[in-house]
Amino acid sequence: MRNNFYILFFLLVCQLILAQKPSIKKANELFANKAYVEAAKMYEQLKQDKKVLQNLADSYYFNAQMKFASTHYGTLFFTYKDSVKSEYYFRYANALKGIDDYEKGDVIMGEYLKYSVDTKKFKEHLNNIVPFNYTVRQMSRSNSTGDFGISFFGEKVVFASLRNTESPLYKWNDRPYLDLYEATVSKDGILENIKPFSEIINTKTHESSATFSKDGKTMYFNRTNDVQVQVGEEKFASVKLFKAVFENNAWTNVTELPFSSDQFSTQHPMLSPDEKKLYFSSDRPGSIGSFDIYFVDIFEDGGYGEPQNLGDNINTIHREQFPFIAEDETLYFASDGLQGLGGLDIFMARTYDEVYGKPINLGETINTGMDDFAYVLKNNENIGYFASNRKGTDNLYSFVREENERRFIVEGDVRDINTKELLPGTTVTLFDMDDKLIGQLVVGENADYVFNSEPNTKYKIVADRDFYASKTEIFETTDDGRVRFTIELEIESYDDAEDIIVTKEDGLVYIQLENIYFDLDKWDIKPEAANTLDVLVAIMKKYPRMEIELGAHTDTRASDAYNLRLSHNRANSTLEYLVENGIERNRMRSKGFGERVPLINCGDNCSEVEHSINRRVEFIVLK
């Protein structure tokens, strides 16, 4: 019996030794299953050829261990640079920035982007253009709790954390699975009274990124699928969005949202202030990059619209994640695809008529060379929270923000070029020289505008107002110490700019052209009428924002119904001529008035001259 025991013990020891013996096959299996900690340990013991170096560096990179990642990417580039794929340039550059080696990181990033990068100069520019500077403080005394994804929950906050030591370990990082926790925040920004969130919400898999309705009765959050599925060559567990409601003092009715899927991830939900939209991040088919920001409409019946991508003004070929919509509709989000300091940086983008302008990096008072993300804000108090792995693991930080007094600004007002009167209600839009929207506003009572700008940059600023010709100014900022650029936009009304445009006593603005004549009972455009309409075509091309109404009128020598039909056909025929000559249909509307609006009210006793005056097509400027 004793001999059998020793034999069994010996065999068990041999199996353990064999199981731990490193092999490229086992290491690759660990890497494919995203067990990056174990994969890195095994790759370290193997001969470091190109494939091993790529996976070894990636294993460290995906766990934000940038010192080790940059070392092994460096060996990879030193040995195999001529055959390294572009994604490794991107990761190597960010790994270098993560250890504050910006000089070398900029060189590698420049090779990836095919143009030069100067992060030092970029930081200096940001210092002049960011709207706010931030004072930040870590919200816990430990650096290893793995906290992130904080949200407001009434007077409390809710966040995701690795604090559950009873949870099984997640192979990706050998840390516990994520659960949601709730806490209060002290006056100096420290988490207090921390306790696990509802057991109905927390499960054996990951939960994170909760967002709550203002009444606290509805929540959305993401949860990792509890099974892995094969998608292409990769096997993974997708992240899905869920909704729960608070009833009878408990969270219940946990349901998966219909636009989640086993085939891709949908995560980081955030309710808009009016709670009519839900923003999120996803790598669903049709995304521009690895993760894009989307939104869905939330209908009154509880249903959802189709996911809408925010477009390439926000999304890049890399990661855009963790959207937050402030009370003023400003979008805050994290990106590693826009120009930044390394890893994920926090950006802001203001919205103009539901179109987001160019994002602004929030600068080095909040962003670092590591990942900075999951920004939330109390707009009226200028305080908030965000997450960062700047100390090696995810931690939460509180912030207070103050307006940046150093920022470059373009400012001015809008006036009538002739009367010099202020023109409130004018739309002023700022573009870069590639016609990318930077900002837009409708000026108020004082007709003044203010936009952030950058030093040493050329811009185009446009003023638009109904019944006025658009005015465009091109200007270039400098870097000579001036931080305010004032441009007065003077715009001219149509009736001042053109002799044939007049404002009449009825308050309407008319384009006065020679009368258009039609043959009896006809509505086709005769050559002499075409010559008149060509003048109108030229006017409308000169003023591309102008919109008009084409109104056709008849005399009284037929029935009312006949004249209405005839005038409608003549107005429509006139509109079609303009469309055929390059004027957009949506800039015009046609209307037949028949005999109902005569210029000379002579009834059935009109002379031929009076009849001819009443037969006309009028062109009224609508905008």
Summary of the structure (lengths in Angstrom):
residues: 623
radius of gyration: 32.9
end to end distance: 101.3
largest distance: 132.5
contacts: 1971
relative contact order: 0.07
helix: 25%
strand: 34%
